């Protein structure tokens, strides 16, 4: 992964060895160790909170979906092109993009949002409320069909 600060000066900062499970052509390889993915995710969270623009090689599908719109993902051989696109933007546009991504990160990964997505908030509710919420979800699913 590489981070591009949102300031007028851009620099490519390597954040670690490749741990994507993708080879240089973007084809699937064996899954990368989860410990490396977790460490990269932690670093990305720190950088996004700081307002950095992050350009990363492609990672596993779930992580790319989770960070869609917050991190620019590309094949390894396309990183220089994506970096040049970011570097070619006026500083004010890069700053606006960094601000939007930081706000999106804070919203998507707010503790309340994380607890709700994980189902933890339901586990903390009394059993009667959990049953009522399950019924509501089932009814919503039926209406969508």
N, C-alpha and C positions, 0 to 999 in steps of 0.2 A: 504494500500500500504506500501511497505517497500523499503528503498533505501540501496544499498550496495555501499559504496564508492569504487572507482577504485584503492585504495591503497592496499598494501599487507595485511593490517588488515581489516577484514570485520566485520561489525556490523549490526544487524537488527534494523532498526529505524522505529517504527510505525508512520504512518502519519495521522491517523484518524480512525474513526469508519467505519465499512463496509457501503458502500452506493451503492452496486452493483446492487440490484434487483435480486440477485442470492442467494439461500440459501446455507447451508454448503455442500450440495451434488452437487451444480452447476445447480440445476433446477431453472427455471424462477419463480420469485416472482413478486409482484407489482413493478412497476418502482420506482427507487430511486429518491428522490428529486433532481432536476437539480441543485439547488444551491450548494449542496455538491459535485456533479460531477464537476461543474465548479471550485470549490475551489481546488479539487484534481488535476484537469488538470493544474491549475495555478502552484501548487507546483511541479508537474511533469516537467513543462516547466523550472522552476528555476533549478531543480536538473539536468535535461538533459543538460542545458546550462553550468552547473558547471562540467559536465563530470561524473556524478554519474551513476552507474548501478542500475536500478530500477526493482524490483520484486514486482508484484502487483497481488492481487486476480483478478479474471475475473471481468470485468465491462460490461456495455452495449455494444452491438455489434458494433455500430458506432464508439465509442471511441477506441475499440480494433483494428478496422480496421485503424483508423487514426494514431494510435501509433504502428502499427505492425512493428516489427523489431527494435523498439526503446526501448520498455519496455517488460520484460518477464512477460507474463500473465499465471496464473495457478489457478486451483481450490484451495480453502482455505486449504484443507487437504493435498495438494501437495506442499505448500509453503516451508516447511522444506526440502523436497527433492530437489527442485529447488535451494534453498539457498545453500545446500550442494554441488550441482553441480558447482555453481559459486565459492564458497569458495575453492573447490578442484582444480580450475584452477590455473596455475602459475600466479604470480602477473603481469608479462609482458603480458600474454594473456588477463587477465582481463582488463589491461590498454588499450590494443589494441581494445578490444571490446567496452570499454567505449568511446574511441576516435572515433570509427566508428559510434557509436550511437549518440554522440554529433554532429558529422559532418552531419549525416543524419537528425537529428532534425533541425539543422540550415538551411539545404537546403529545407526540406519539409515545414518548418514553417517560411521561410523568408517572409517579408512583401509582396514582389512582388508575390510570390507563393500563399499566402493567398488571396490577392486581386483577382488574376486570378481565383482561385477555387471558390471564392464567387460570381464572376460575376461583382464585383464592377468596375473593369477596363473597362468593356464594358459600364457600365452606365456613366462613365466619358468621354467616347468618343463622338464626335459629331454624330448626328443621321445618317449621310451618312456612316460613318465608321462602326457604329453598324450594319447597314443593310448589308454592304459588309461582315463583319465577320460572320453574321448569314448565309448568302449564302454560304460562304466557309465551315462552319461547316456542313450544309446540304449536300453539295457536297461530303465531306469526309465520312459522314454517308452512303450515297448512294453507294459510291465506296466499302465500307466495306461489304455491303450486298451481 
